[in-house]
Amino acid sequence: MSKQVQILLSRPLTVNLGTDEHGQPKSVKLPAGLQQVESEIAENWFVKAHCQEISSNDLQTSELQKQLDDANEALQALQTQSDEATKKIGQLEGDLKERDTEIANLKIQLDKALQTQSPDMKMKEPAKAKDAPKEA
């Protein structure tokens, strides 16, 4: 593995590096901007002709860009989690409304069932209420 060096390109380049051990053409596409490349590529005459001098500002900008990219990735992950949580909350709220409706329907059925009970049962229930101690 050869040494890595930093280069700064003002525009994207395709660099032809000759042929590999099988006689196949060997080329590398380099994007514009500050990047790490092998010293063999950095020493190529074509790359040297298109490289710019690297300033401390370029290094800081590159580092800040990496941090911004990392922060954007983290933000995207958090946004995905937030969207999933919002979807789950919506599902749970829907389930809660269904249960509330079911409970209300069961109360209505219970009231109807109590109203249709025999008169003896109706008499016993109010008696229980009368016998209960009154709260002051």
N, C-alpha and C positions, 0 to 999 in steps of 0.2 A: 504494500500500500504506500502510495507516495504522499508526500507532505501536502497539506491543505493550506492555501493562501487565499486572502481576500482580494477581490477585484471589484471595480465599479464600472458598469457599462451604462452608457446613455441610451442604448437601444438594444433590442434582442439581436442575437447573432447565432448563425449556424456555422460552426467551425469544422472544417474538414481536417482530420488528423492522419490522413494517409490510409493505409490498409492494415487490417489485423493479421494474425498468424495464418488465417485461412484465405487471405487475399481479398476479403470483403472490405468495401469502403467503410471507414470508421469516421463518424461525425457526431458532434455534440451540439445540442440546442441550448443556448444560454439566454435566460430572460434578462431584461433590463434591470438595473439596480445593483445594490451591494450584495455579494454572495461569496460563498466558500467554494473553491474549485481546486482540483489537483494542480500541483506546480507545473506539470507537463502541459496542461491546458493554458495556464497563465503565461507560460513562456512562449506560446505559439505567436508567431509574428503578426497574425491577423488579429488575435485577441489583444496583443500589446498595442496595435494601431488604433483600436477602438476603446481602450480603457482610459478612464479618467483618474487623476490623482485622488487618493482617498484622504479626506480631511477628518478632523476630530468631529466636526458637525455631522458628516456622513455616518460615522460610527454611532453617534448618539441617535441619529434619526433611525438607523437600522435597528438599534436596540429598542427604541420606543415603538417602532412598527411591530416588532416581535411581541412586545408586551401588549400592544393594542390588539393584535391578532389573537393572542391568548385570552385576553379579556372578552373579545367578541365571541370566541368559542364557548367560554364559560357562560356568557350571557345567553347564548343560544340554548345551551343545555338547561339553564334555569328557566328559560321561556317554555321549553318543551315540558319540563316538570310542572310548571305553573298551568299550562294548558291541560295537562292530564289531570291535575288536581281539580281544576275548574269543572272538567267533564265529570269526574267522580262525584263532586259536590252536587252537580245537577242531577245525577242518577240517584243519589241518596235523598235529595229533596223530593224527587218524584216518588221514591219508595215510601217516604214519610207521608206524603199526601194520600197515597193509595191506602196506607194503613189507617190514617185518620178517617177516610171515607168508609173503610170496612168497619171500623169501630162504631161510627155513627149509624151505619146500617144495622149492626148487631144490637145497638141500643134500641133502635126503632122496633126491631123484631122482638126484643125482650119486653118492651112496653106493650106491644100488641099481645104477646103471649100472656102477660100478667092481666091484661084486660079481659081476656077470653077464659080465664080460669073460672072454676066453679065458685058460686057465691060463698060457700063455706070458707074457701081459701081467702077470699076478699075480706071477709069479716075478721079472720084471724090476724091478718096483717095490720089493719088499723088498730086492733086491740093491743098489739105489741107496741105500737107507737104511743098509745095512751098510757101504757104501764111504764114506759121509760121515764126516768127522772128528768125533770125540766132543768135546763141550765139557766142560771140567773145572769 
